[in-house]
Amino acid sequence: MNKDELFNLCMYILVSAEGLRDEPKDYGPLRLLEVLSRLAELMATKYNDPFSKEVAEEVHRKQDLVMTNKEAFYQFIEQLVVKFTREAKGGEK
């Protein structure tokens, strides 16, 4: 991510924070997943990190579940928490 892309991400975060006032509550987690995917893409590119690449791709594939299957969407978030926890512990399975 170059400076302009980082600025745009900051702008996205800011406008999301403002917009959440009047948006449905499920938009908050959706917007946070968008930020996660953008940061994971940055880590994957800058540090050649396969974990981050996998996360970014998975988020891109599944973030729209919030519109079609909210239970599956929140289960996906729970799975990501477990995945990140394992990675933080050194990648244990």
N, C-alpha and C positions, 0 to 999 in steps of 0.2 A: 504494500500500500504506500502510495506516495502521499505527500502533504495534502494535496487536494482530496484524495480519497479518505484520508483520516478526518479532514475537516467535514466532509460530507457525512461521515459516520457520526461525528459529534453533532452535526445538525439533525440527523435522523433521530438520535437519542433525545435531543432537546425538544424537537417537534412532537415526538412520541409522548414525552412526559406531559407536554401541554395538551395534546389531543386526548390523552387517556381520561381526562376529566369528564368528557361527554361520550366516550366510546364504551361499548360493552366490556365487561370485566375480562373476558377471554382474550381481548386484544393485547393486554399487558404481557402475558406469557408469550404470545405470538411475536410481539415486537422484541422481547428479550431474546427469543431464539434467533431472530434475524440478526441481532447484534452479535450473538454467539457465533453464528455461521460466518459472519464477516471477519471477526477476530480469528476464528479457527482457520479461515482461508489465508489470512495474513501469516499466521504461525506456520502453516503448511508450506507456504511459498518462501518465506524468509528463512526458516530453519529446517526446511525439508523434513517436516515432522509428519510421519504417516498417521499417527493418532489424530492429529488435528485435521488432516485431509479427510479421514474417514468420518469424523464428526461433522465437518462442513457438508460433505456429500449426503450424509444421513439426514441432517436437518433440512437440507434443500428438498429431499424426497418426501419428508414426513410433516413439515410444518403446516401444510394445508389441511391436515387432519382436523384442525380446530373447526373447520367449516363443515365437515362431513361426519366426524365421529369424535366428539369431545372426550369420551372415555379413553379411546385409543390415543388421542393427543396427549392427555395427561399421563397415561401409562408410558408413552414414549419419553416424556420428560423424566419420569421416575427412572427409566432405564438409563437415560443419559447421566443422571446423578450417580447411579451405581457404576457406570462405565468410568466416569471421572474419578470417583473414589478409588476404584481399582488402579487406575493410572497413577493417581497421586501416591498410592502405596507401592509403586514400582512395577505396575503392570501385572500384579498377581491375578490369577483367574479365580 
